[in-house]
């Protein structure tokens, strides 16, 4: 991956056996699985092992050239300190604007644009989830056929709302996350709330007056709430009937909307990886990074996240910040998360999974170097704390601070205003979101072939030499415009929807 590297990864399906003669006359001395590292030179104990041109660890013992280099042979380096970082020091030349690209989207009253036309039903507490799920099923079967221009109905179920220290300082994170998800562009400003009645997260606290637009025929703004504990509800059927009755005017307004041509600059694309392997930083993530640069050139917004998976590249982030203030905001988010992990008596090394290691990633340092590439090369123009929403008119590359957990990251990117999601995977995951289309990119052709009806794009062709990073990046860019215009992803076709998982660092009571 870099001229300085003293290891390389095996690209061949199934790996390579001992005795294999590699380019440069290197002979393998071990069976090396696909995606795993082989020493290119003799390494002494304590030597830095270099991949992507950076130390991903130090050898715990002598390693001969041709040997398999795995996580048990490496000592992970300490995290880079947050002092003395380069601040807004990278001054790259701005590439020319990318003009003339558009998609068919839904314009909203607040100026945002949706890629889907969904009725969202917000819940204030987990207690109502079963009732809402039943109502959503009834709406989908009985009402949606009457409103053909509405794509779907979504219940915003979550595990929060009661049994929590709701006045604790960090409780602001889950509350504003759910509030901002409720305002996602794909919901068209039409939103209703189902409450139990006795929960700590009351509807007025979740959505204060003035937070959300009410139908044009309302004389005074008031929140559209179905409260299950209201005395008017006699039995389960009464609750369901009330939800269906309240849903009708929202469906009618949504059904009156039509797609229209909008510039590509209205896209708000979240990028994320999950089930990562050693190919993530070779194929899919570099292609997504190229796509991200194209989107930024087109005036769109790209959000990258996953704090623990970019922590070891922090100097890249602070140097790419557009201003020293933005660089300092990056440092603030990294410091906050370092302290959060410290309170739990763990560090960033807790991030890597058994699947990551089976796929060739020795530790979080190696994983981070492959993860950061998704962000492309554009300057970082803004930083969002967990649960915050993009400012209207904010464009370009944005760092939205989130945990690396797939479900929590996706939830927080939805809250930030994402209307389209790109998700790369090497080990494979059927991840999807009901609230937003998810375009899945396979890092390996073998995965794309086996999961042919789950993966939308095969980036493994980069490793085999069949396609370049630039070609796959352009293909992703055009595919995004098609999906934004209504083309369904595999996750949408199969209705593969992961639950919303709110990030709650505050105490649970």
C-alpha positions in Angstrom: 0.0 0.0 0.0 3.0 2.3 0.4 6.7 2.3 -0.6 7.8 2.1 3.0 5.7 -0.9 3.9 7.5 -4.0 5.1 4.4 -6.2 4.9 1.8 -6.9 2.2 -1.5 -8.7 2.2 -2.4 -11.8 0.3 -5.2 -11.0 -2.2 -5.9 -14.5 -3.5 -9.2 -16.2 -2.7 -8.5 -18.9 -0.1 -5.0 -17.5 0.7 -1.7 -19.0 -0.3 0.2 -22.1 0.9 3.8 -22.3 2.1 6.3 -22.5 -0.8 4.4 -20.0 -2.9 6.8 -17.8 -4.9 5.6 -14.2 -4.8 6.8 -11.2 -6.9 10.3 -10.3 -6.1 11.2 -14.0 -5.4 9.7 -13.9 -1.9 8.9 -17.4 -0.8 6.1 -17.9 1.7 7.1 -19.9 4.8 3.6 -20.2 6.2 0.0 -20.8 5.0 -1.3 -17.2 4.8 -5.1 -16.6 4.7 -6.6 -14.2 2.3 -6.3 -10.6 3.5 -3.6 -11.4 6.0 -0.1 -10.0 6.1 3.2 -11.5 5.0 6.6 -10.1 6.0 8.5 -8.7 3.0 11.8 -8.5 4.9 13.3 -10.0 8.0 11.9 -8.2 11.1 13.7 -8.1 14.4 11.9 -8.1 17.7 10.8 -4.5 18.4 10.9 -3.4 14.8 8.0 -1.3 13.5 5.6 -3.2 11.2 4.6 -0.7 8.5 1.3 -0.8 6.5 -0.1 2.3 4.7 3.4 3.7 5.4 2.7 4.0 9.2 3.6 1.7 12.2 0.6 -0.5 13.0 2.6 -2.3 15.7 6.0 -3.6 16.8 7.2 -7.2 16.3 7.0 -9.2 19.6 9.7 -11.5 18.3 11.9 -12.0 15.2 9.8 -12.6 12.1 11.5 -13.9 8.9 10.6 -12.7 5.5 7.8 -14.8 4.1 6.2 -15.5 7.5 2.6 -14.8 8.3 2.3 -11.6 10.4 -0.8 -11.7 12.6 -2.2 -9.9 15.6 -0.5 -12.3 18.1 2.9 -11.2 16.9 2.3 -7.5 17.2 2.3 -5.0 20.1 -0.1 -2.2 19.4 1.4 1.3 19.6 0.1 3.9 22.0 -2.5 6.3 20.8 -1.2 9.6 19.3 -1.5 12.4 21.9 -3.9 15.3 21.3 -1.3 18.0 21.9 1.0 19.4 19.3 -1.2 18.3 16.3 -1.0 20.0 12.9 -3.9 22.4 12.9 -5.5 23.3 9.5 -2.0 23.0 7.9 -2.9 21.1 4.7 -3.5 23.6 1.9 -4.6 21.5 -1.0 -5.6 23.0 -4.3 -9.4 23.1 -4.7 -10.5 20.8 -7.6 -12.9 22.2 -10.2 -16.6 22.0 -9.4 -18.5 19.0 -10.8 -21.5 20.4 -12.5 -24.5 19.1 -14.4 -25.5 16.2 -12.1 -29.0 15.9 -10.6 -31.5 13.4 -9.1 -35.2 13.1 -8.6 -36.0 14.1 -5.0 -38.6 15.5 -2.7 -38.3 19.1 -1.8 -39.3 19.9 1.8 -40.7 23.2 3.2 -37.5 23.8 5.2 -35.4 23.6 2.1 -34.0 20.1 2.6 -34.5 17.3 0.1 -35.6 13.7 0.7 -34.7 10.7 -1.3 -37.7 8.8 0.0 -41.3 9.8 0.9 -41.9 8.2 4.2 -44.5 8.6 7.0 -42.5 8.4 10.3 -44.2 7.6 13.7 -42.0 8.8 16.5 -42.1 7.0 19.8 -41.2 8.6 23.1 -40.5 5.3 25.0 -39.9 1.6 24.3 -43.1 0.7 26.1 -45.2 1.6 23.1 -43.1 -0.3 20.5 -45.3 -3.3 20.2 -48.5 -1.2 19.7 -46.7 0.9 17.1 -45.4 -2.1 15.3 -48.9 -3.5 15.0 -50.2 -0.1 13.8 -47.5 0.2 11.2 -48.4 -3.3 9.9 -52.0 -2.2 9.6 -51.2 1.1 7.9 -48.9 -0.7 5.5 -51.6 -3.3 4.6 -54.8 -1.2 4.7 -53.8 2.4 4.1 -50.7 2.6 1.9 -52.5 1.0 -1.1 -54.7 4.2 -1.0 -51.7 6.5 -1.1 -49.4 5.1 -3.9 -47.0 8.0 -3.8 -46.0 7.3 -0.2 -43.0 4.9 -0.1 -43.6 3.4 3.3 -44.4 3.9 7.0 -41.7 3.8 9.6 -42.0 3.3 13.3 -39.1 5.1 15.1 -38.6 2.4 17.8 -35.8 2.8 20.3 -34.8 1.6 23.8 -34.9 5.0 25.5 -37.5 7.2 27.2 -37.8 5.9 30.8 -35.8 4.2 33.5 -33.0 6.7 32.7 -31.4 9.7 34.4 -33.1 12.0 32.0 -31.7 15.2 33.6 -28.1 14.0 33.6 -25.8 16.2 31.4 -25.1 13.4 28.8 -28.9 12.7 28.4 -28.9 15.5 25.9 -27.3 13.1 23.4 -30.1 10.5 23.1 -32.9 13.1 23.4 -31.5 15.4 20.6 -30.7 12.3 18.5 -34.4 11.1 18.5 -35.6 14.7 18.0 -33.4 15.2 15.0 -34.2 11.8 13.5 -37.8 12.8 13.6 -36.9 15.8 11.4 -35.0 13.7 8.8 -35.5 15.0 5.2 -37.0 11.6 4.1 -40.0 12.2 6.4 -41.2 15.4 4.6 -42.0 17.3 7.8 -45.0 15.1 8.4 -44.5 13.3 11.7 -46.8 12.0 14.4 -45.9 10.8 17.9 -47.1 7.9 20.0 -46.6 8.3 23.7 -47.4 6.0 26.7 -48.2 8.9 29.0 -46.2 8.3 32.2 -42.7 8.2 30.6 -39.9 10.5 31.5 -39.4 11.6 27.9 -42.6 13.5 27.5 -43.6 14.5 23.9 -43.2 18.2 24.7 -39.7 17.6 25.9 -38.7 15.6 22.9 -40.3 18.0 20.4 -40.7 21.5 22.0 -43.0 24.0 20.5 -41.6 25.3 17.2 -39.5 22.3 16.6 -41.7 20.8 13.9 -44.1 22.2 11.3 -47.8 21.2 11.7 -50.3 20.9 8.9 -51.2 24.1 7.1 -54.8 23.9 8.3 -53.9 24.0 12.0 -54.9 27.4 13.6 -52.4 27.0 16.4 -49.2 24.9 16.4 -49.7 21.7 18.4 -47.9 18.4 18.5 -49.8 15.5 16.9 -49.7 12.9 19.7 -51.5 9.7 20.3 -51.2 9.0 24.1 -52.0 5.3 24.9 -53.0 6.1 28.5 -55.7 8.6 27.5 -59.0 7.6 29.0 -60.5 7.7 25.6 -58.7 4.5 24.7 -60.8 1.5 25.8 -58.8 -1.6 24.8 -56.0 -2.3 22.4 -58.2 -1.9 19.3 -59.1 1.7 20.3 -55.3 2.5 20.4 -54.7 1.1 17.0 -57.8 2.8 15.5 -56.6 6.1 16.9 -53.1 5.8 15.4 -54.6 4.9 12.0 -57.0 7.8 12.2 -54.2 10.2 13.0 -52.1 8.8 10.2 -54.5 9.6 7.4 -54.0 13.4 7.1 -50.2 12.9 7.1 -50.5 10.3 4.4 -52.7 12.5 2.3 -50.2 15.4 2.4 -47.3 13.0 1.7 -49.2 11.5 -1.2 -49.6 14.9 -2.8 -45.9 15.2 -3.2 -44.0 14.3 -6.4 -40.3 13.9 -7.2 -38.7 16.7 -9.0 -35.3 17.4 -10.5 -32.8 18.7 -7.9 -29.1 19.2 -8.1 -26.7 16.6 -6.7 -25.7 19.3 -4.1 -28.9 18.3 -2.2 -27.5 14.9 -1.3 -26.4 14.3 2.3 -24.5 11.1 2.2 -23.3 9.2 5.3 -20.4 6.8 4.8 -19.6 3.9 7.1 -18.0 0.5 7.2 -18.9 -2.6 9.2 -17.6 -6.2 9.2 -14.4 -4.7 7.9 -11.4 -6.7 6.7 -8.0 -6.0 5.3 -9.5 -5.3 1.9 -11.6 -2.4 3.3 -8.6 0.0 3.0 -7.6 -1.5 -0.4 -10.8 -1.6 -2.5 -14.1 -0.4 -1.1 -13.0 2.5 1.2 -10.7 4.1 -1.3 -13.4 3.9 -3.9 -15.9 5.5 -1.5 -13.2 8.2 -0.8 -13.0 9.0 -4.5 -16.8 9.1 -4.6 -16.8 11.4 -1.6 -14.5 13.8 -3.4 -16.9 13.8 -6.4 -19.8 14.5 -4.2 -18.0 17.4 -2.5 -17.1 18.8 -5.9 -20.8 18.6 -6.9 -21.7 20.7 -3.8 -23.1 17.8 -1.8 -22.6 17.0 1.9 -20.6 13.9 2.9 -20.5 12.7 6.6 -17.9 10.4 7.9 -17.8 9.2 11.5 -16.7 6.3 13.8 -14.5 8.0 16.3 -12.4 5.0 17.4 -11.8 4.1 13.8 -10.3 7.5 12.9 -8.7 8.2 16.3 -5.3 6.8 15.1 -5.4 9.1 12.1 -6.2 12.2 14.2 -3.3 14.2 12.7 -4.7 13.7 9.2 -8.1 15.1 10.4 -6.7 18.1 12.2 -4.4 19.0 9.3 -7.3 18.7 6.8 -9.6 20.9 8.9 -10.6 24.1 7.0 -9.8 26.3 9.9 -8.0 26.0 13.3 -11.4 26.2 15.0 -12.6 23.2 13.2 -9.4 21.4 14.0 -9.9 22.2 17.6 -13.4 20.8 17.4 -12.0 17.5 16.1 -9.6 17.4 19.1 -12.6 18.2 21.4 -14.5 15.2 20.1 -11.5 12.8 20.3 -10.8 13.9 23.9 -14.4 13.5 24.9 -14.4 9.9 23.5 -11.1 9.1 25.1 -12.5 10.1 28.5 -15.7 8.1 27.8 -13.7 4.9 27.1 -11.5 5.6 30.1 -14.6 5.7 32.4 -15.4 2.2 31.2 -11.8 1.1 31.8 -11.2 0.2 28.2 -9.3 1.9 25.3 -9.7 2.0 21.5 -8.3 -1.6 21.2 -11.7 -2.8 22.3 -13.1 -1.9 18.9 -11.7 -4.7 16.8 -14.0 -7.8 16.5 -13.1 -11.5 15.9 -14.3 -11.0 12.3 -12.0 -8.0 11.8 -9.1 -10.2 12.9 -10.1 -13.2 10.9 -10.3 -10.8 7.9 -6.6 -9.8 8.4 -6.9 -6.7 10.6 -4.4 -7.0 13.4 -5.6 -4.1 15.5 -7.4 -0.8 15.6 -4.4 1.1 14.2 -4.4 -0.9 11.0 -8.2 -0.7 10.9 -8.2 3.0 11.3 -5.7 3.6 8.5 -8.1 1.8 6.1 -11.2 3.4 7.5 -10.2 7.0 7.2 -9.8 6.7 3.5 -13.6 6.8 3.1 -13.5 10.5 3.8 -11.5 11.2 0.6 -9.2 14.2 0.4 -11.5 17.3 0.8 -11.0 19.8 3.7 -13.2 19.1 6.7 -15.7 21.9 6.9 -17.6 21.2 10.0 -17.7 18.9 13.1 -20.9 17.6 14.8 -21.1 16.2 18.3 -23.2 13.1 18.7 -26.9 13.7 17.9 -26.4 17.2 16.5 -28.0 18.2 13.2 -26.3 19.7 10.2 -26.8 23.4 9.9 -29.0 24.4 7.0 -26.8 25.2 4.0 -23.8 23.3 5.4 -22.0 21.6 2.5 -18.8 19.7 1.9 -17.1 17.2 4.1 -18.3 16.9 7.7 -17.0 14.9 10.6 -20.0 13.6 12.6 -18.6 12.2 15.8 -20.2 8.8 16.6 -19.2 5.5 18.2 -18.1 2.9 15.6 -21.0 0.6 16.3 -22.8 0.1 13.0 -26.3 0.6 14.4 -25.4 3.6 16.7 -23.4 5.3 13.9 -26.2 4.9 11.4 -28.7 6.3 13.9 -26.6 9.3 14.7 -26.0 10.0 11.0 -29.7 9.9 10.4 -30.1 12.5 13.2 -27.5 14.7 11.5 -29.7 14.8 8.4 -28.4 11.9 6.2 -30.7 11.1 3.2 -28.6 8.4 1.7 -26.2 5.9 3.2 -23.1 4.1 1.8 -21.9 1.1 3.8 -18.8 -1.0 3.0 -18.2 -4.5 4.3 -15.6 -7.2 3.8 -16.9 -10.0 6.1 -20.5 -9.3 5.1 -23.5 -7.9 7.0 -27.2 -7.6 6.0 -27.3 -4.2 7.6 -30.1 -1.8 6.5 -32.1 1.2 7.6 -35.9 1.7 7.3 -35.4 5.5 7.3 -32.9 5.8 4.5 -31.6 3.8 1.5 -28.4 1.9 2.3 -26.1 1.1 -0.6 -23.8 -1.8 0.3 -20.3 -2.1 -1.1 -18.4 -5.4 -0.9 -14.6 -5.2 -0.4 -14.1 -8.6 -2.0 -15.4 -10.2 -5.2 -15.9 -13.5 -3.3 -18.3 -11.8 -0.9 -20.1 -10.0 -3.8 -20.5 -13.3 -5.6 -21.8 -15.3 -2.6 -24.0 -12.5 -1.4 -25.2 -11.6 -4.8 -28.6 -10.4 -3.7 -27.3 -8.4 -0.7 -24.3 -6.5 -2.0 -25.1 -3.6 -4.4 -21.5 -2.9 -5.7 -18.5 -5.2 -6.0 -15.3 -3.2 -5.2 -13.2 -6.4 -5.1 -12.6 -5.9 -8.8 -10.0 -3.3 -7.8 -7.9 -6.0 -6.1 -8.1 -8.3 -9.1 -7.1 -5.5 -11.5 -10.4 -5.6 -13.4 -11.3 -2.0 -12.4 -9.6 1.0 -10.9 -10.4 2.9 -7.8 -11.5 5.8 -10.0 -13.8 3.6 -12.1 -15.6 2.1 -9.0 -15.8 5.6 -7.5 -17.5 7.0 -10.5 -19.8 3.9 -10.6 -20.8 4.6 -7.0 -21.4 8.2 -7.7 -23.8 7.5 -10.5 -25.5 4.6 -8.6 -26.1 7.0 -5.7 -27.9 9.4 -8.0 -30.1 6.5 -9.3 -30.9 5.3 -5.7 -31.6 8.9 -4.6 -34.1 9.0 -7.5 -36.0 6.0 -6.3 -34.0 2.9 -7.5 -34.2 0.4 -4.6 -31.2 -1.1 -3.0 -31.0 -4.8 -2.0 -31.7 -4.0 1.6 -34.8 -2.1 0.6 -36.0 -4.9 -1.6 -35.7 -7.4 1.2 -36.9 -5.0 3.9 -33.7 -5.5 5.9 -34.0 -2.9 8.6 -31.8 -2.7 11.7 -33.3 -1.1 14.9 -32.4 2.5 15.8 -29.9 2.4 18.7 -29.6 5.7 20.6 -26.2 6.5 22.1 -26.8 7.0 25.8 -23.7 7.7 27.8 -25.8 8.9 30.8 -26.8 6.6 33.7 -29.7 4.2 33.5 -31.7 4.1 36.7 
